[in-house]
């Protein structure tokens, strides 16, 4: 599925498959054949040594020190390494982590599992954007001044890249001036994170040899949250390595790009700055890739000898020697590997309701346990009625709130939950879930009762009291109350559920025609404002978001809001020069949204978010079906320091904040 957010929204990143799209690929029940497994975590270290008393560094690195190939550990670590307390206990060295990624596009699994080393990081337990602590990571400490206008970071003295070269403030300067805020690098515009409201980039300063400062013209809400959750790796880049690929530092950069088969040095620079596309790039990750994605059937990564984190005993992390990530082409192969015990700490893609019986049945054979992954979505299916439809009669019908209320009461949600979602979930509208800092029971549960009498009463209040001989209600001009619902063909749960919903609506005198479309055609119709009703899955409300975010709750995004208010969203995003001015209450909601986005204090931003959602509750944009079933991952029984529960929130980037460098193996599964 194509992401709906604009580039300013913080939840989606380019170059990765949408999670719901890959979930759909594994929707069918799988018959698992017995194949030999290599074990997700091999219990024997690759250097041939068995488990033993843990020292201050991995035996393989100690051998290299003794051979004169590496400097001693004290010279490889910063003066103050980041000390990580393992979830359960200190581990032992050795072993290989076997994992999978779903096609070469599944880059986020590499970033989340092996590459989550931002300048500042989220605490392991996700409690929402406003409540989750942001911890120093690559930096030794950070400070916020002037009410959020100024951010100061102090680097760890003695920190080194994986090639042994020192990390300096020049690496921050290069990342900001020559990469993030370089207009040549961003021909369509610099990312909003780096800009003040005026459109001018933040001022970057090297305070001293270890300290840098970013200064904005006004408070920059979400700055720390974004670098902890989306763009932290670009806060600093190894300038000593990358300058040769940048035309501002090397007149031969274009020639290097041409030699590599690319027309522009900019394109080559982007590739060279990606550790998964360029294994020669110096890194700060616990494991360093030895081959690029696409070069071979697996990505192989080995421990970074200069990794700058230690456990409470002062032993250098990571505990595991190596990571091997196989590239698989479909979810069925992933399920097969899970079931046979080939994979032991794996999240995402395979954890569907329909796959769960197979995964659960093979736990004993595979030697693994299931771990919970709280879903990121808030609703299995939402239905939007186009309130800015070009036909005035259609628009008037869809904009009548009692019409939408009546259709909502007419849906037997529990039957859908039991039939298509394994009985998991509860009837729910498009609203933040329990546990969210913005949870509102009334917002989520309003009009979800299955009640034919209430449905008929609401439709009567909508003025649809006349019926034809076929039992279908008639509008004031005598037309049958009928409409088309667009649904993407490869969303089988939506297609099937709509058949039940269509029958429910017919009972109250409303006729719906289900139109299955390929996703490209679906978006052509919906974005053009030509849809009458259309389905999707419901996403969460983000406190820290770009200008097009949170479009499930108010019309901020011409694409994402197009199922119910595309013309309003065009008016909002194009300063009133296009589209259609929304009703006063919705315009007020958009104003609150702008205020929330530019409010630095989290508590004040939360208060504004609640006011936004109060209007969402009153406007009732979408008919939701149910809360999504819990997702799940797996972990081998002999693997330690892995949480029993993760959040699927995209911003949290699980399993990264759980410190995978502390995962270790003890005994047999």
Secondary structure, DSSP 8 states (H G I E B T S, - for coil): ----S-TT-SS--TTS--HHHHHHHT-S-----------SEESS-TTS--S----SS-HHHHHHHHTTSS--HHHHS-TT-EE---SS-------EEEEEEESTT-HHHHHHHH----SEEE-SS---TTTS-EEESSEEEEEEEGGGTEEEEEE-TT-B-TTS-B--HHHHHHHIIIIIS-TTT-TT---GGGB-TTS-B-EEEE-SSSEEEEE-SS--TTHHHHHHHTSGGGS---HHHHGGG-TTT-TTHHHHHHHTT-S-HHHHHHHHT-TTT-TTS---SSEEESS-TTSSSEEEEEE-TT--EE-TT--BS-SSSEEEEEEESSHHHHHHHHHTTS-SSB-SSS--HHHHHHHHHTHHHHTEEEEEEE-S-SEEEEEEE-TT-SSHHHHHHHT-HHHHHHHHHT--HHHHHHHHSTT-S-B--SS--TTSTT--HHHHHTT-S--HHHHHHHHHHTT--EE-TTS-EE-TTS-B-EEEEEEETT-HHHHHHHHHHHHHHHHTT-EEEEEEE-HHHHHHHHHTT--SEEEEEE----SS--TT--TTTSS--TTTTTTT-HHHHHHHHTTTSSS----HHHHHHHHHHHHHHT--SHHHHHHHHHHHHHHHHHH--EEE-B----EEEEEETTEES--SEEE--GGGTTTGGG-GGG-EE-S--
